[in-house]
């Protein structure tokens, strides 16, 4: 029996207030009821029928459709109280690993009908922690975030549901990697950070003319409206590095990892002129689970993910609460 491994990332799903003002939009926790509203709204109002006006599928120009499946769609996806468990799916034209029927359901390939790639996700509704398996053929966590936001907007515009709305305030999902604060603390103890470096490249057709960067080393605020050039090399001295260096590093790493479409380099220089790369896997919380056969039952995968999550809850709590 062949065994491969699935990379698992740990993230936090929050909500960010939509705002047209120059003030930084507020980020707040998503409640248990709001999680239910999002996914129940999608399941109840967006059928797995591609010709339906409102449907589960989301397609970018030049890309294959993506959608989610929950227990209501496939009994092989287990239910667990306090959690949302499901699949994030993308069509493929190759032979691996699942076939897709006309309603978007996926199953083991028996006869060629249409292919789909799968990422597994679990959401802890109590704290907003998301366990997400990395599958480059489906998309990263920002693809999952964009999918949810697209469906939230469709539901707001086409139904009476007020998902992620509170009075006049409207919110969208924000899904961010949990930074490994334990390794940050270890770095801070072993090294004195002297300089921060980052390299940004503006992709073709990038639609932002300005960008917010965590540049101010003294107050750890994000500097707004930095004017874009094609390539920008950002560097600054650490200044009084004894003033919450761990928090500054966390901000720097978080920005770099969440903006990999534009960030090509992010590192720091220590007192021995040693360059420390901050884009490596050591600084985000992740793990691996075994995938023991070509078509491992969904229940087994979710059991492995839940077991891994339970073993890391103390670490996750410490990383979320860090500074």
Legacy VTK file of the C-alpha trace (Angstrom):
# vtk DataFile Version 3.0
C-alpha trace
ASCII
DATASET POLYDATA
POINTS 323 float
0.000 0.000 0.000
1.507 3.313 -1.062
1.542 6.190 1.403
1.813 9.851 0.633
1.430 12.838 2.940
-0.893 15.813 2.892
0.378 19.184 4.044
-1.942 20.783 6.570
-2.072 24.499 7.398
-3.737 26.082 10.412
-5.529 29.371 9.864
-7.985 31.749 11.501
-11.196 32.787 9.763
-12.336 36.228 10.900
-14.395 38.994 9.327
-13.182 42.375 8.127
-15.506 45.331 7.967
-15.962 46.737 4.480
-15.025 50.412 4.492
-14.535 53.184 1.960
-12.801 55.415 4.493
-9.062 55.786 4.977
-9.214 54.175 8.408
-8.107 50.567 8.732
-11.170 48.266 8.545
-11.928 46.496 11.804
-11.232 42.745 12.031
-13.455 40.828 14.458
-14.330 37.255 15.361
-16.983 35.348 13.415
-19.639 33.985 15.782
-20.930 30.412 15.813
-24.264 31.578 14.428
-22.535 33.489 11.628
-20.597 30.373 10.595
-23.899 28.507 10.428
-25.476 31.363 8.437
-22.686 31.290 5.836
-22.646 27.565 5.162
-26.368 26.938 5.633
-27.027 29.860 3.302
-24.791 28.355 0.639
-26.182 24.827 0.989
-29.869 25.869 1.119
-29.804 28.521 -1.604
-27.079 27.424 -4.000
-27.778 24.024 -5.534
-25.196 21.895 -7.294
-26.737 22.759 -10.643
-24.574 24.803 -12.951
-27.532 26.173 -14.930
-29.296 27.512 -11.827
-29.223 31.323 -11.437
-27.812 30.900 -7.933
-25.506 27.911 -7.756
-22.572 26.540 -5.792
-19.969 27.052 -8.497
-17.504 29.909 -8.903
-15.467 30.314 -12.072
-12.782 32.891 -12.794
-12.089 33.768 -16.417
-9.815 31.153 -17.937
-10.120 28.829 -14.950
-12.060 25.702 -14.034
-15.048 25.985 -11.632
-14.653 25.592 -7.864
-17.255 24.684 -5.259
-17.705 23.258 -1.760
-19.330 20.034 -0.603
-20.633 19.306 2.919
-22.394 16.377 4.563
-25.726 17.506 3.073
-24.244 16.871 -0.381
-22.272 13.713 0.352
-22.965 11.452 3.340
-19.350 10.278 3.157
-18.312 13.667 4.555
-18.797 13.298 8.320
-20.654 15.710 10.581
-19.260 16.754 13.965
-20.919 19.002 16.534
-19.217 22.383 16.813
-17.363 21.982 13.523
-17.930 22.461 9.794
-16.267 19.765 7.690
-16.173 19.749 3.932
-14.372 19.623 0.621
-13.198 22.509 -1.518
-13.289 21.163 -5.063
-11.986 22.216 -8.468
-12.693 20.619 -11.841
-9.822 19.130 -13.795
-9.518 17.588 -17.224
-6.885 15.000 -16.267
-7.391 11.547 -14.763
-6.624 12.302 -11.116
-8.077 11.896 -8.550
-11.912 12.038 -8.615
-14.687 12.025 -11.170
-17.405 14.669 -11.082
-21.038 14.169 -12.018
-23.296 16.768 -13.612
-24.307 18.116 -10.202
-20.762 18.583 -8.947
-20.578 15.582 -6.625
-17.277 13.725 -6.614
-16.465 10.042 -6.280
-13.752 7.517 -7.061
-12.973 7.202 -10.761
-14.740 4.223 -12.287
-15.702 5.619 -15.662
-14.347 8.827 -17.106
-16.980 11.543 -16.701
-15.150 14.635 -15.521
-12.337 15.064 -13.023
-12.019 17.028 -9.802
-9.268 17.914 -7.344
-10.055 18.112 -3.631
-8.848 20.023 -0.566
-10.227 19.089 2.859
-11.211 21.687 5.440
-12.437 21.718 9.022
-13.649 24.874 10.788
-13.855 25.041 14.573
-16.865 27.323 15.058
-15.846 28.101 18.637
-12.579 29.874 17.829
-12.543 30.297 14.036
-9.543 28.011 13.534
-9.459 26.407 10.085
-7.579 23.218 9.218
-6.917 23.200 5.473
-5.023 20.686 3.345
-2.713 22.120 0.727
-3.514 21.057 -2.836
-1.928 23.278 -5.467
-4.401 22.067 -8.095
-7.356 23.389 -6.077
-5.853 26.569 -4.683
-4.451 27.975 -1.484
-6.323 29.381 1.469
-6.839 32.724 -0.281
-8.734 30.906 -3.039
-10.986 29.430 -0.360
-11.420 32.883 1.199
-12.296 34.422 -2.171
-14.803 31.664 -2.875
-16.621 32.237 0.433
-16.710 35.999 -0.082
-18.056 35.640 -3.614
-20.885 33.437 -2.354
-21.628 35.744 0.594
-22.024 38.679 -1.804
-24.241 36.642 -4.138
-26.501 35.670 -1.243
-26.752 39.268 -0.047
-27.628 40.510 -3.514
-30.086 37.774 -4.482
-31.796 36.702 -1.244
-33.145 38.288 1.927
-30.229 36.870 3.937
-28.064 39.417 5.769
-24.960 37.276 6.067
-22.105 38.994 7.952
-24.107 42.205 8.269
-24.689 44.071 11.513
-26.851 47.157 11.168
-25.207 49.278 8.495
-21.912 47.424 8.783
-21.052 44.797 6.186
-18.224 42.311 6.537
-16.327 39.838 4.376
-14.292 36.804 5.402
-10.581 37.041 6.042
-8.562 33.824 6.224
-5.025 34.151 7.562
-2.248 31.716 8.403
-1.440 31.219 12.077
2.101 32.463 12.556
4.334 30.090 14.555
5.064 32.386 17.481
7.036 29.696 19.308
9.676 29.686 16.567
9.590 33.493 16.471
10.354 33.596 20.192
13.183 31.135 19.667
14.612 33.364 16.927
14.341 36.455 19.126
16.161 34.703 21.992
19.013 33.518 19.776
19.473 36.576 17.565
19.386 40.342 17.721
17.573 41.606 14.647
19.368 44.530 13.018
17.596 45.026 9.700
14.385 44.023 7.896
14.337 43.360 4.142
11.516 42.740 1.698
11.326 42.624 -2.086
8.056 43.219 -3.884
7.341 42.765 -7.579
4.180 44.181 -9.078
2.603 41.446 -11.224
1.254 42.188 -14.656
-2.341 43.442 -14.469
-2.065 43.968 -10.697
-4.986 46.258 -9.916
-3.646 48.189 -6.925
-1.756 51.444 -7.408
-0.819 51.673 -3.727
-0.060 49.160 -1.002
-0.025 49.082 2.791
3.217 47.868 4.378
4.259 47.182 7.980
7.187 49.573 7.699
7.323 51.605 10.883
9.754 49.764 13.142
9.021 51.911 16.166
5.238 51.733 16.343
4.530 48.593 14.278
1.827 50.348 12.295
1.118 49.744 8.632
2.243 52.617 6.457
-0.498 53.468 3.973
-0.453 54.384 0.301
3.076 53.497 -0.682
3.237 54.290 -4.395
3.990 51.302 -6.602
6.918 50.953 -8.918
7.583 47.782 -10.896
10.036 46.372 -8.345
10.483 47.669 -4.815
13.167 46.748 -2.328
12.129 47.702 1.190
14.613 47.791 4.031
14.900 49.525 7.366
16.955 49.259 10.538
15.333 47.567 13.493
15.878 50.550 15.772
15.049 49.754 19.382
14.754 46.039 18.729
14.187 45.232 22.402
10.750 46.853 22.067
8.502 43.862 21.215
10.726 42.378 18.478
8.530 39.283 18.385
5.442 41.315 17.560
7.299 43.172 14.831
8.518 39.893 13.328
5.019 38.425 13.472
3.620 41.426 11.562
6.412 41.233 8.986
6.017 37.478 8.419
2.228 37.678 8.321
2.272 40.390 5.665
4.833 38.529 3.555
3.043 35.176 3.690
-0.407 36.622 3.001
0.860 38.584 -0.007
2.910 35.988 -1.836
1.525 37.263 -5.140
3.741 40.326 -4.741
6.361 39.425 -2.102
9.364 37.548 -3.502
11.713 38.034 -0.564
11.318 38.662 3.158
14.162 38.242 5.598
16.024 39.823 8.489
19.704 40.435 9.178
21.065 39.630 12.638
24.060 41.010 14.536
26.371 38.469 12.834
25.188 39.559 9.366
23.315 36.280 9.044
20.358 36.437 6.642
17.292 34.649 8.076
14.605 33.782 5.520
11.106 34.426 6.889
9.191 32.822 4.029
10.048 29.284 5.111
7.598 26.838 6.659
9.171 27.219 10.124
7.266 30.444 10.749
3.714 29.306 9.938
1.855 26.607 11.825
1.612 23.428 9.741
1.864 19.659 9.930
1.533 16.526 7.802
-0.944 13.636 7.764
-0.586 10.282 6.047
-2.727 9.544 3.014
-2.487 5.792 2.798
-4.146 4.910 -0.480
-5.276 6.401 -3.755
-8.900 6.826 -2.639
-8.764 7.141 1.113
-12.318 7.373 2.562
-13.289 10.906 3.556
-14.052 9.747 7.103
-10.467 8.521 7.554
-9.010 11.791 6.282
-11.200 13.895 8.572
-10.371 11.626 11.525
-6.659 12.191 10.871
-7.140 15.939 10.556
-9.148 16.119 13.770
-6.589 14.039 15.652
-3.783 16.303 14.446
-5.786 19.384 15.417
-6.449 18.099 18.939
-2.745 17.377 19.438
-1.878 20.967 18.524
-4.582 22.883 20.376
-2.265 24.140 23.133
0.258 25.380 20.571
-2.475 26.950 18.439
-3.924 28.762 21.439
-0.510 30.148 22.365
0.169 31.301 18.801
-3.227 32.990 18.429
-2.863 34.806 21.762
0.768 35.829 21.175
1.423 39.543 21.922
LINES 1 324
323 0 1 2 3 4 5 6 7 8 9 10 11 12 13 14 15 16 17 18 19 20 21 22 23 24 25 26 27 28 29 30 31 32 33 34 35 36 37 38 39 40 41 42 43 44 45 46 47 48 49 50 51 52 53 54 55 56 57 58 59 60 61 62 63 64 65 66 67 68 69 70 71 72 73 74 75 76 77 78 79 80 81 82 83 84 85 86 87 88 89 90 91 92 93 94 95 96 97 98 99 100 101 102 103 104 105 106 107 108 109 110 111 112 113 114 115 116 117 118 119 120 121 122 123 124 125 126 127 128 129 130 131 132 133 134 135 136 137 138 139 140 141 142 143 144 145 146 147 148 149 150 151 152 153 154 155 156 157 158 159 160 161 162 163 164 165 166 167 168 169 170 171 172 173 174 175 176 177 178 179 180 181 182 183 184 185 186 187 188 189 190 191 192 193 194 195 196 197 198 199 200 201 202 203 204 205 206 207 208 209 210 211 212 213 214 215 216 217 218 219 220 221 222 223 224 225 226 227 228 229 230 231 232 233 234 235 236 237 238 239 240 241 242 243 244 245 246 247 248 249 250 251 252 253 254 255 256 257 258 259 260 261 262 263 264 265 266 267 268 269 270 271 272 273 274 275 276 277 278 279 280 281 282 283 284 285 286 287 288 289 290 291 292 293 294 295 296 297 298 299 300 301 302 303 304 305 306 307 308 309 310 311 312 313 314 315 316 317 318 319 320 321 322
